[in-house]
């Protein structure tokens, strides 16, 4: 099958020296689970495929590009360029989840 598109959800975390990585206390930043802009809270369970489409697989962590073994990308602040390894100046990390969808006709074997 040829995917019609991909739904995307981001996990966002901030590092605090006394707490470690946490989804809590992310104030005036992205929600712990968001869309690509970070402005809209978005959880995987709340995402539906577009009208006329069906899911073509399950959610999985996007391991493409520069990320660590768990799919995290690190940066000094949200919106900054990311990299695969945590540096001492990194205070945030984000992980991208993707799920492919296809047109409903493709799911039934049509064209």
Helices and strands as residue ranges (DSSP letters): E 5-16, E 20-22, E 33-34, G 44-46, E 53-55, E 60-61, E 72-75, E 92-103, H 104-107
